[in-house]
């Protein structure tokens, strides 16, 4: 069902019933977001651990940092 179809169906409900449906949908969405947050934290910790594991390699090997000299340059600048 498309968003448009859902909205059209909602219009068929009375205001109180429509509000009730919207409130239930928001509760479901909040629950989904709360469950998704720990997943983001786990992913963030994995990325931090990966960065820490590679730190010594980047600190000791200048070739791995060769392109960092370009950091901050605007590659899309016109001119």
C-alpha positions in Angstrom: 0.0 0.0 0.0 1.4 3.4 -1.0 1.6 6.5 1.3 -1.1 8.1 -0.8 -3.4 5.1 -0.4 -2.8 5.1 3.3 -3.7 8.7 3.6 -6.8 8.3 1.6 -7.9 5.4 3.8 -7.2 7.6 6.9 -9.5 10.3 5.5 -12.4 7.7 5.7 -12.0 7.6 9.5 -13.5 10.0 11.9 -11.1 12.5 13.6 -10.9 10.6 16.9 -10.3 7.2 15.2 -7.7 8.8 12.8 -5.9 10.3 15.8 -5.9 6.9 17.5 -4.4 5.2 14.4 -1.7 7.9 14.1 -0.8 7.6 17.8 -0.5 3.8 17.5 1.7 4.3 14.4 3.9 6.7 16.3 4.3 4.3 19.2 5.4 1.6 16.8 7.9 3.9 15.2 9.3 4.9 18.6 9.7 1.3 19.5 11.5 0.6 16.2 13.8 3.5 16.7 14.6 2.4 20.3 15.5 -1.1 19.1 17.7 0.4 16.3 19.7 2.6 18.6 21.7 -0.2 20.2 22.6 -1.5 16.8 24.1 1.9 15.9 26.1 1.9 19.1 27.4 -1.6 18.4 28.5 -0.5 14.9 30.2 2.6 16.3 32.1 0.5 18.8 33.2 -1.9 16.0 34.5 1.0 13.9 36.3 2.4 16.9 38.0 -0.9 17.6 39.0 -1.3 13.9 40.5 2.2 14.0 42.4 1.4 17.1 43.7 -1.8 15.7 45.1 -0.1 12.6 46.4 3.0 14.4 50.0 1.6 14.9 50.1 0.7 11.2 49.2 4.2 10.1 51.5 5.8 12.7 54.5 3.8 11.6 54.0 3.6 7.8 54.1 7.0 6.0 52.9 5.4 2.8 49.6 4.7 4.4 49.2 8.4 5.1 50.5 9.7 1.7 47.1 11.0 0.6 46.3 12.7 3.9 48.2 15.7 2.6 45.2 16.3 0.4 42.8 16.5 3.4 40.9 19.7 3.4 41.4 20.5 -0.2 38.2 21.2 -2.2 38.3 18.7 -5.1 35.2 20.2 -6.6 36.3 23.8 -6.7 35.6 25.6 -9.9 38.5 27.5 -11.5 
